[in-house]
């Protein structure tokens, strides 16, 4: 399905110049600008071929659900549509954003597709910046940029109107400024970190776990550094105050309203309710593409104890499915590629913790990857959905990869054109 709307031509005329200008604004590196613009041009070309000449990739079922909701919202009077915002969490927040676009330019799907191209470019630039901040190596950061820019799922997301790139871009922005903040403790970075995490959580509620974890890590860093001799206490006090202020402005309304908890009855108390767990389990039980169900595991997914018993098996399936004999489409090959990436990252983080400690805040990023893997493993059985969930924290995986590459370069005695000794000086932060 592709609606040929006149505004599509406006998107074609405006997008590439706008992307080039935005990339120049976001990065001073010519290599970054050239890479991002080139990859974006390839993605735009694939979008236009798929839309107007030969359809080799069709819109998925998730889009039709989101689009129907967006059309219904766009048909409302503006004030009535805005009143729907408090209820628009999770996937329907993306429908709300689509409705705003439909009111502005009509149902021009190229605006959505090109927006996904821009968002994947944001992921690439932010991951490059985070890797450069953590490792201090331009060569490593460039390798991570290429890894992110050519990530196969980002090409798929640009061919169908999907909410995933917005989650990943927001999370990448938060990780970038978290890496910056961990080095210099500048309070001005905190609102950007929280804004990125809030946007990611608004699109997918499970990302709220990452938000709570990262805010907790930041509080722990402030407390730990404030006890060190020679610490910049004024900057740390300001950071702590701003962190407390922004967190208290954001978290109480989220918790009290039950925002992002609709899967558990829309109330914070529903998280501990056995009936809600059972309903959630029924929605996320295994299917023909999984090979794992709660019936096969012999445990009840109706309480925290039941979740704990199921966790090891679900985590294995989440991290490794599909297996080679499950391959039935090119998408499954991409899923296996992501699985290998995730498993290697988790093993590296588990067995090379000292290397992560040499490049703060990579140890916090690794723990965030593990936490999100656990959360998504508990709520996902179908490996297609699992692959999309793993893509959500791909920027974090790329940062851990940067640490691995930096350690291999240091072990081999290979120099670099850029060195940030302050990374190691912060050692145990």
Secondary structure, 3 states (H helix, E strand, C coil): CCCCCCHHHHHHHHHHHHHHHHHHHHCCCHHHHHHHHHHHHHHHHHHHHHHHHCCCCCCCHHHHHHHHHHHHHHCCCHHHHHCCHHHCCCHHHHHHHHHHHHHHHCCCHHHHHHHHHHHHHHHHHHHHHHHHHHHCCHHHHHHHHHHHHCCHHHHHHCCCCCCHHHHHHHHHHHHHHHHHHHHHCCHHHHHHHHHHHHHHHHHCCCHHHHHHHHHHHHHHHHHHHHCCCCCCHHHHHHHHHHHHHHHHHHHHHHHHHCCCCHHHCCCHHHHHCHHHHHHHHHHCCCCCCCCCCHHHHCCCCCCHHHHHHHHHHHHHHHHHCCCHHHCCCHHHHHHHHHHHHHHHHHHHHHHCHHHHHCCCCHHHHHHHHHHHHHHHHHHCCCHHHHHHHHHHCHHHHHHHHHHHHHHHHHHCCCCCCCCCCHHHHCCCC
